[in-house]
Amino acid sequence: MKTSFFKIMALSFGLVYAAAGCTQAKQGITVIPDEAQKKVDIFYDGKLFTSYIYPDDLEKPVLYPIHTAKGTLITRGFPRDPRPNERIDHPHHVGLWFNFGDVNGLDFWNNSYAIPAEKKPDYGSIRHRSITSARNGTEEGSLTTESDWVDCTGKKLLNDETKYIFTGKGDLRIIERITTLTAQQDTVVFTDNKEGLIGIRVDRAFEEPSTKPELFLDANGNQTEVPAMNNEGVNGVYRNSEGLEKGDVWGKPTQWVCLSAEKDGEAISIAILDHKKNPGYPAHSHARGYGLFATNNMGSRAFDREAPLFVLTLNPGESVTFKHLIVVKTNGFLTDEALNKLSAEFFTQ
């Protein structure tokens, strides 16, 4: 009866399923939409890997939470599910997301429930519209969504079609995110900004140990203080494809960035790989020691004052596509050799 019900729901909402049923399969990747809860759950061999969520109180859809193959959480809980001893800064950092800090002068990156009503006109939101495809498979699952990038009045600037491809075996979990943005009735301009583009806010274990408070400014000059905290169990280390490590990766253009740490004795790596066909390749790393791990294809002078200004203009009807690969490995850290191989394979797509 459950299978029959989900098939009926799939037909009703125009979804496409690749497997015979929609319940959690014991083997393979299962993608299960739940419109009532405004989410889509993604299972690997019957275990929850992540969920695509689009609740009304978020200013953009995100993947949250994200687990390793062993089931260990790699994403921060705050603000949706706060956990003891974690940071409560930057409430717009939720799970894994994609947006930007300057789109026709609007800040899509920093928007959250914390922005006062009188300042909302300076910010944009991404509103989930529909799920157009959800496919199960023994080796690959996928989810395709449609969303709208809108201003505070609901006026649509961009249509967003995003396809998530879920793969991975054994200790690996891989997400390929392909996002196509199409300008609507007005010309849309993306202007050089450090706040972007694809980001993940990680669990406390993946942060770098902090010894003093730090102050960060967003695109509008608003201050956020990130305090020093107890460093027990905090051991994250960034490195990039150029061999830079820790804080030195910030602001540097690179093919990939990897963040590794041990959490409760489990050796885990998280990597974001850029695609050579993306505008702005190689992307600059917007990776911070306090737990923001982001890759920015549309920041240039924002990171290097000597670099040329990045500006991307879309006339009405024109589109741009970005492709990124997110890799999560447990039972040992990702090596440079493995990352370079994954990157080379990604480039062929």
NUNUKE-845434 format. One record per residue: x, y, z of N, C-alpha, C, CB in turn. Coordinates in steps of 0.001 Angstrom, whole numbers, plus 500000, padded with zeros to 6 digits. Each point is the difference from the previous one (the first is absolute). Glycine has a CB too. Example, Ala and Ser with C-alpha at 12.3 -4.5 7.8 and 13.67 -1.06 7.14 Angstrom:
2
513190494310507800499110501190500000500900501200500000498108498827501246;501542502223498034500820501190500060499230501090500730501184499372497855;
//
This chain:
349
500822498793500000499178501207500000500854501254500000498217498754501202;502921501248499524500853501179500037500551500320498616500593499477502374;499852499475496933500548500230498667498949500600499091501586498100500311;497200501342499730498923500507499164499703501455500329499040497695499845;500940502632501451499714501380500409501048500953499451498891499156502080;502403500485498067501046500893499534499983500141498486501370499362501973;498254499592497316499883500117498548498908500983499626500810497652499745;498065502261500975498904500939499738500455501428500279498307498225500583;502413501975500525500508501328500326500973500487498940499702499505502427;501137499594497081500965500380498976499298500501498751501608498323500905;497356500955498674499251500424498817499306501328500243499667497610499362;499810502566501848499270501224500314500886501227499918498504498677501460;502789501169498954500889501154500040501007500001498865499717500043502449;500092499098496567500846500016498819501396499492500243498677501871499220;501521497255501788501320499498500312500317498767499167499793500916502315;501502498805497561500462498835499262500802499126500944500044501285497818;499588497467502328500713499071500870500640498907499146498402500477501917;502860499238498414500722499007499211499875498600500580501581501780499320;498015498127501934499873498684500619498539499606500085502103500380501314;497679498352498955498620499509500019499217500573501167500763497909498897;499895502350502234499307500519501174500709501188500566499155497751500490;500246502880500520500562501217500571500303499872501476498764501271498308;501068497547502275500389499823501388501515499824500059497752498958500580;502816501160500648501438499904500124500485498605499604499946501728501822;500760498209497044500545498727499549501179499610500878499248500466497639;500949498221502566501128499541500792501308500236499267498540498290501073;501423501697497597501189500253499199499704501107499003500762497608500270;500269503202499454499829501049499009499630501333500626499320498266498381;500358502676500755499717501377500406498530500288499747502375500728499487;496948499729501557498564500239499946499715501462500296499536497627500697;499660502999498450499683501420500114498498500124500238501944500671498477;497664499820502702498603499945500416499452501399500296500400497706500938;498820502878498161499375501301500282498910499881501065500498500713497648;499417500333503170498969500097501027499513501449499992501032498119501438;497976502145497728499544501376499824499416500566501291499548499506497592;499789499677503192499389500474501237501051500559500958498171498310499716;502994501050500331501084500445500875500966500945499287499795497854501250;499935502429497471500838500893499192501460499539500003498442501906500523;501724496824499080501344499442499939500029498817499050500452500762502346;500763498819497318500236498775499232501135499268500704499216501037497769;500546497732502666501023499217500690500780499158499001498584499944502076;502732499974498120500866499197499140500657498929500870500422501963498404;499307496777501261500518498864500750501033499234499177497824499835501244;503252499749499409500964499060499431499827498682500737501655501854499377;497992497098499887499842498674500604499157500048501272502207499352499039;496714501431500908499061500067501098500365500942501126499462497737499418;501711502940500502500428500930501034499923501425499465501511498246501014;497956502664499790499872501379499563501370500627499775497837500184501245;502363500369497559501222500737499684499767501495500200500692498215498348;498274502311501010499676501410500138498546500228499615502391500638499520;497161500590500673498657500393499577500081501360499309498935498689501907;500309501440497019499779501305499370498802500610500710500955499270497715;499243501878502939498909500591500776499699501412499504500653498612501998;498074501772498053499586501326499532498882500561500875500657499371497657;499536500667503660498963500530500894499824501511499797500533498187501679;498331502328498753499686501411499808500930500928500782497642499333499620;502977500165501458500831500867500823501454500056499546498488499489501873;501844499872497009501333500121499411499929500884498766500650497725500874;500406503053498888500015500908498857500548499357498740500259501860501588;500036496835498478500414499247498817499885498514500316501577501858499250;498233497298499727500025498554500241501433499540500267497966499691498525;502178499274502292501326499503500359499975498483500108500506502143501219;500677497247498768500150498599500390500389499989501471500683499261497637;498469500129503193500232500005501447499169498905500659500487502481499951;500100496774500997501427499935500327500730499110498997499479500361502444;501838499505497708500793499109499150500794499066500905500160501745498144;499818496949501492500686498973500790501101499332499180497896499613501320;503059499791499384500967499125499338499341498646499731501949501182501138;498781497928498210499504498645499739499741499250501306501263499970497826;499402500422503250499789499364501300498839500626500765502427499460500068;497045501647499397498883500663500657500382501184500863498897497845499961;502375502532500040500469501114500818499643501337499357501871498567500859;497625502363499944499635501318499491501242500823499689497874499916501317;502126500745497517501115500891499662499549501455499944501069498140498715;497621502121501383499491501363499945499683500516501400499071499553497713;501052501770502454499619500636501257498504499860500230501900501622499774;497691498320501478498582499903500323499294501339500023500535497997501293;500094503042499291499402501325500102499753500568498602501153500379502218;497733500320497529498961500365500962498808499041500047500698502326499640;499295496621499532498821499141499918499963498973501134500006500313497518;501139499193502862500061498949501015501271500182500820498686498399498530;501361502636502315501233500329500730500503498822500837499265502389500069;502055497473499937500651498953500789500919500655501033499886498365498048;500397500942503046500850500579501043501377500399499465498785498612501682;501721502523498791501371500462499762500286500403498556500672498527501844;498293501727497359500264500470498646499753501502499894499374497742499097;501146502851499861499874501437499792498574500365499586502429500111499352;497194501129500972498669500477499614500109501304499197499006498910502061;502090501252497215500174501145499114499393499699498632502100500662501229;497799500376497917499593499853498610498790499068499827502373500414499360;496436500015501038498818499126499904499606499635498574499231501025502092;501354499652496911499717499655498601500830498812499523499433502388499576;501492497122501239500812498832499642499266498733500421502142501334500247;497144498052498830499209498802500301500321498928498960498143501394501054;502395497473499400500222498871499099500897500345498827497791499146500661;501797500420498151500706500256498745499085500825499111501341497840500181;499151503294499333499145500916499250500762500641498849498674500438502072;500582500320497088500570500676498833499299501346499848500547497783498849;500182503311501332499481501334499715501150501001499980497782499412501066;501903501899498849501055500976499742499670501330500662500533498862497828;500509501920502452499856501206500789499663501270499252501546498945501470;498509501056497181499674501220499251499374499642498660501889501227501125;496789498750498859499231499718498788499085501200499772500089497449500352;500263503376498664499295501278499800499965500826501292498595498919498210;502503501001502525500113500761501233499356499352501213500051501973498589;499276496894501233499347499304501117500921498926500567497741500445498979;502220499400502330500803499007500699499144498753500248501411501821501093;498872497123498151499300498733500198500703499136501045499191500104497630;502078500127502607500810499143500862499659500154501477501801500144498312;498109501094502167499889500254501437498569500043500522502101501241499803;496921498530499342498610500120500431499613498864500950499454501145497834;499822499211503230499507499005500964498934500651500867502231498780500017;497247500458500941499009500526500938500569501138500839498926497750500072;502417502378499977500620501013500849499998501394499367501418498199500952;498221501915497776499983501304499340498723500738500378501387499109498081;498713502108502460498792500751500373499151500339498781501229500947501958;497476499188498265499052500241498911500372501235499194498218498915501357;502270502133499308500299501234499281501220499872499081499005501248501906;501809497695498292501170499783499149499768498948498919501408500646501929;497458498681498118499720498934499036500066500452498540498578498973501734;501082502280497920500107500412498595501407499892499412498123501515500452;502895498369500397501376499866499522500382498545499709500575502039501314;498497497044498955500319498574499916499080499282499017500817500070502364;499695498828497089499199499142499146499825498631500621500808501246498007;498218497999501487499716498655500487499883499040498817498820500942502031;501381497785498241499801498958498988498827499149500465502478499974499324;496463499993499878498772499309500367499812498743499170498989502180500662;500986496693500024499727498722499329498634500055499322501424498763501689;498531500752497060498738499985499265499496498593499736500659502137498959;500219496961500609499514498654499667501140499000499941498115501014498723;501521497718501410500897498873499742499599499437498646500322499458502497;500589500550496554499665499545498648500450498569499733500172502352499245;500754497145501560500453498621499816500613499489501289500403500409497553;499289498342502785500618499323501143500213498546499597498897501568501711;502364498043498149500318498668499457500795499171501003499998500959497683;499591497789502462500731499033500799500927499194499090498099499873501676;502880499443498920500870499148499200500911499176500875499908501654498163;500622497262501291500905499156500765501346500683500227498857497987499062;501588502842499965501292500672500126499894501514499969501020498034498938;497835502489500636499848501446499879498548500397500226501932500087498394;497882500977502369498680500605500154500095501458499626499368498377501819;499499502240497859500053501412499627498723500711500412501504499441498082;498624501870502044498890500875500348500154501276499192499805499022502347;499114501415496983500018501254499252498915500910500542500890498843497937;499484502404502343499076500953500600499950501290499190500454499009502256;498447501722497900499838501338499422499766500979501154499040499064497803;501681502052502170499851501039501019500056501366499343501039498509501743;498557502513499015500012501381499517500867500857500916497692499714499007;503219501070500410500751501008500730499163501278499946502292498936499448;497248501549501704499049501111500030500490501102500936498119498405499504;501349502825500271500271501088500936498952499970501119501044501412498147;498982499581502722499117499956501176498530500171499636501870500907501354;497843499550497424498600500136499565499510498749499289500333502462499789;500552496563499985499639498792499276500289500071498516498275499639501687;502275501485497844500348500114498582501124499032499666499288502417499979;500548496823498932500952498953499648501129500546499135498162498317500142;503069501500500320501175500381499229500506498834499160500598501664501766;499426497152498847500613498839499365499149498758500195502252501008500359;497712498158498613499510498633500148501195499108500300498043500410498415;501816498725502557501072499112500446499558498559499775500797501689501730;499901497619497368499796498561499828501248499306500520498467500315497972;501368498878503062501137499311500615499786498502499957500421501964501493;500623497344498051499988498537500010501064499512500977499183499908497589;500397499243503337500915499340500924500152498546499553499331501545501931;501905498008497915500274498600499669500735499380501182500108500491497491;499309498458503086500538499356501191500630498667499606498261501127501465;503038498719498824500706498754499718500915499680501179499899500419497491;500878498517502352500961499644501028499816498596500497500091502349500644;501034497006499648499979498644500533500917499919501213499509499055497710;500237499953503118500874499780501143500084501212500894501288498406498643;499922502135501507500239501118500898499739501361499354501670498585501146;497987501431497575499815501251499268498527500352499826502140499559498818;497558501711501336498703500562499640500273501231499137498868499133502146;500502500937496678500304501061499045498711500680499553502058498760499229;497976502567500747498892500807499489500530500848498858498839500047502266;500597499803496553500279500929498910498826500971499921501393498274498710;498913503010501363498953501017499912500183500794498717499843500147502519;499118499859496635500011500716498727498874501035500053500953497977498718;499409503293501287499024501074500141500008500891498771500275499937502485;498567500232496892499841500901498853499097501156500399500318498091498368;500212503119501526499274501219500341499636500733498716501206500178502223;497517500183497637499510500684498798499352501320500391499640497788498832;500844503315500577499435501320500283498580500078499465502291501039499919;496856499639500832498592500125499619499758501320499256499334498594501995;499766502249498450499621501163499194501044501112500012497645499435500476;503262500566500516501019501047500087501395499416499805498519501308501547;502415499545498040501409499626499979500472499765501434500388501333497869;500400497623502329500500499656501335501516500081499981498008498495500460;502548502221500525501450500189500077500516499444501332499857502067498519;501097497011501381500710499472501165501316500769500096498927497662499791;501269503050501315501189500838500146500910499446501083498697502003499244;502588497964500437501073499515500867499674500163501486501614500567498194;498369498306502539499631500028501413500554498756500672497901501332499507;502577498800501713500573498828500680498945499031500514501918501417500639;496826499033499456498947499178500594499395499067498960499514501818501656;501070497020498171499516499034499024500926498792499975498972501846498621;500753497208500555498814499822499167499284498730500441501091501202498044;499720497745502138499470498762500575500694499797501342499529498963497695;499676500840503359500579499935501335499391498915500858500455502398499825;500307497187501164499527499034500986500491500464501368500012498076498304;499105501899502705500418500341501360500192498697500760498757502235499957;502463497545500500500384498684500509499881499904501520501538499776498061;498430498991502395499971499664501414501249500530500709498635497951499476;501243502255501823501076500599500805501337499279499845498266500727501614;501728497957498244501252499252499897500842500437498810498870498083501089;500483502434497859500703500356498768500531501435500015498549498377498799;501160502368502260500548501343500110501490499933500338497747500879500729;502943500238499015501378500118500456499988500505501440500836500448497635;500056499075503214500047500500501376500145501521500020501018497825500750;498189502848500099500041501459500064500583500442501326498015500157498478;502823500878501483500636500494501219499542501404500369501959498580499471;497330502092499626499521501354500273498742500273499196502344500774500478;496818500156499993498805500338499241500374500678498683498703500230502145;500427499627496844500227500636498709498747500758499597501639498197499323;498563502860499877498904500829499534499946499937498487500210501519501999;498602498168497453499832499887498557498931500973499530500703497583500070;499491502964498729499044500914499401499317499333498818501371501967500744;497302498225499142499314499506498818500069501050498900498464498588501422;500838501148497455500085500878498842499479501400500290499757498005498561;499385502131502453499422501296500342500709500676501170497830499159499153;503297500267501261500750500595501089499512499637501384500468501811498476;498559497274501614499506499566501302501029499096500679497619500169499172;502559500012502114501013499256500735499434498744500646501189502135500409;499582496786499546499683498785500746501247499594500776498271499249498269;501609500678503040501134499567500804499927498496500211500106502244501144;501007497075498571500105498559500212500944499789501178499569499463497525;499919500131503631500833499935501206500943498805499995498179501140501238;502867498976499558500850498843500267499222499032500882502125501392499796;498116497303500027499234499009500740500911498871500459497940500578498682;501516498543502156500724498809500426500346499165498771498817500005502247;502450499604497629500468499315498794500041498474500128501325502025499518;498067497435501515500018498543500165499296499319498824500032500278502510;500664498812496823499437499271498861499973500790498711498650498775501610;501901502437498388500011500860498812501337499822499292498424501684501088;501566497813497674501279499654499356499965500085498480500442498526501920;498677502307497541499873500089498551501213500620499329497570500169500319;502791499299498507501118500530499217499568500107498541501702498989501601;498368502228497855499756500210498576501288499777499209498159501644500536;501678497919498218501112500028499045499402500102498607501519498622501528;499265501920497531499486500136498637500916499330498990498910502139500655;500697497920498077500725499280498950501373500599499735497819499398498983;502426501819501542501319500631499836500928499709501170498917501796498669;500606497412502302500849499617501119499959500943501182501424498943498356;497720502083501597499852500896501135499145499338501079500232502000498479;499975498388502769499278499384501105499452501051500961501457497979499787;497582501581501016499399500781501079499499501346499478501514498868501659;498730502208499068499491501310499624500554500534498698499734500427502374;501368498998497146500594500477498746499147499689498776502219499702501044;496808499388499097499174499682498825498993501109499715500270497560500492;499410503264500532498950501009499824500369500998498907499376499742502411;499659500485496689500173500998498952500828499562498822499775501628501747;500759497150498283500864499545498916499199499257498938501913499846501607;498378500407497095499353499218498939500567498584499984499627502094498629;499495496922501210500451498616500101498994499049499365501238500571502096;499257498284497479499170498986499351499119499269500999501754499734498259;498788500009502915499223499359501063500533500423501368499510498033498488;499602501878502506500376500207501397499456498827500801500000502544499750;500800496970501175499606498870500835500131500391501465500729498356498222;498292501266502576499996500237501439499952498648500699498842502256499731;502153497470501109500083498701500675500061500176501510501166499039498001;498226500002502703500022500007501463499615498628500514499435502453500055;500898497287501213499494498823500692498845500423500891502274498882499936;496615500399499966498859500240500867499689498708500736499076501795498457;501084498228502837499771498813500829500779498797499468497720500873500591;503528499382498999500867498933499521499800499614498544500005499197502291;499051501440497026499717499694498590500722501012499109497738499007500610;503157500514498528500744500871499092499127500339498799502199498990500744;497488502311499092499038500440498990500594501133499170498084499320501491;501673500644497203500355501102499109498766500479499251502334499092499756;497597502223500055498968500639499183500728500817498943498296500086501926;501329499780496818500674500752498935498976500645499080501964498437500111;498370502763499384499220500669498963500896500149498786498559501244501700;500982498229497170500753500044498749499315500930499020500831497664500374;499962503221499021499493500922498988500093499344498629500692501994501394;498469498467497668500030499468498631500617501021499061497960498600500460;502892500927498632500768500918499151499128500829499061501870498392500128;496873501191499631499113500770499125499215501074500750499821497996498551;500317502050502772499295501019500767500572501383499720499502498307501775;499661502731498130500521501365499979500850500226501247497991500815498675;503115499894501138500850500307501145500926498883500431498234501492500705;501806497391498547500912498905500358501449500452499861498291498306499252;502590501301501668499712499277501243499422500939501059501852498383499474;497169501110501246499307500804500999500920500352501167497848498908499343;501830502228501304500709500379501215499363499285501201500614502264498994;500217497411501961499522499295501189499543500997501059501560498085499509;497184501786500907499475500822501097499843499087501212498780501604498401;502339497795502012500005498997501061500552500614501282500283498147498304;498897501869502734500367500614501265500205498946501083498727502055499349;502189498235501557500309499056501063498866499770500970502313500694499774;496711500240500301498893499824500947498915499076499480500480502257500854;499670497189497932499056498981499551499281500273498703499730499525502322;500475501660497061499443500239498674500954499439498959498793502074500801;500724497025498356500795499392498935499286500312498689500894498124501524;499648502842497710499324500441498784500990500171498855498263501139501395;501214498745497395500750500196498764499269501041499164500900497616500048;499824503418499514499374501156499374500547500241498597499660500998502262;499513498750496736500393500242498610499844501450499575499349497679499511;499905503105501256499719501371499571500584501041500946497924499166498936;503117500433501794500791500935500779501400500016499430498611499608502076;501930501568497681501355500122499473500726501122500727499256499137497746;500392502116501936500614501126500700499596500019501473500013501302497855;498875498060502476499591499920501411501038499260500832497599500043499294;503186499083500063501034499231500689501398500519499723498518498036499878;501669502584498954501316500481499578499830501378499359500849497616499644;499593503417501027499790501370499523500665500270498660499850500710502357;501125498472497287500698500186498722499316499248498854502134500289501271;496892498881499047499334499193498972498961500841499256500370497912501376;499292501692497386498955500727499266498643499816500659501297499713497880;497843501294501990498653499927500551499186498959499246500123502417500692;499197496708500041499142498993499362498590500550499877501410498117500929;498053501861497866498605500378499761499410499021499000500473502454500478;498388496965499872499285499090499106498621500586499732501272497973500881;498417502274497838498731500609499628499162499026499193501068502263500013;497674497571500396499049499172499265498865500895499513500590497935501375;499243502150497323498840500700499452498777499100500117501466501314498401;497322499254501538498797499171500124500035498788499069498725502046500638;501046496763499945500008498759499227501352499317499953498196500957498658;502882499736501708501329499387499985500237499206501282500856501870498546;500001497111501334500244499078501116501484499828500268497884498813499449;502421500751501762501346499588500371499875498734500836500886502398499944;500086496690499901499980498733500723501271499835500820498566498990498206;501259500552503033501116499690500891499917498534500411500076502393500842;501086496941499171500074498606500421501040499871501115499314499201497682;500304500148503405500918499749501104499819498566500495499950502449500658;501123497014499895499979498653500564500339500092501480500659498963497775;498497500420503055500248499944501445500254498542500364498534502054500463;502590497704500160500418498636500326500145499869501516501193499769497766;498207499191502801500105499723501433500572498593500164498029501542500556;503106498356500129500632498695500196500209499733501485501134500193497763;498630498572502636500292499566501360501013498854499954497684500707500782;502739498845500421500959498890500095501350500352499395498093498415499916;502340502810500230501283500447499450499821501243499146500829497642500028;500168503240500003499905501261499296500198499845498491500812501120502060;498627499798497195500225500061498558501437500435499715497560500534499613;503093498777499472501360500354499614499968500952498801500854497776500866;500267502907498902500103500853498821499800499181498730501561501532501236;499002497267498740499875499136498828498538499681499711502253499024500492;496989500633500556498582499678499820499221501217499530500178498248501773;500126502930498793499284501209499621500325500419498572500007500710502389;501251499154497220500370500347498622499340499056498994502188500905500837;497674497834499552499317499045499124498522500337499882501652498231500642;497701502062500486498590500386499975499798501264499174499677498947502252;501235501999497892499912501245499253500130499763498500500941501205501970;500010497949497641500195499696498578498758499324499406502480499773500404;496916499319500371498787499335499534498842500993499900500788497849501039;499141503084499914498960501025499998500130500894498766499946499953502520;501274500351497088500240500872498843499487499392498699501997500905501172;497923497779498773499565499342498745498498500102499797501914498421500203;497351501995500817498536500059499908499543501319499386499823498500502003;
//
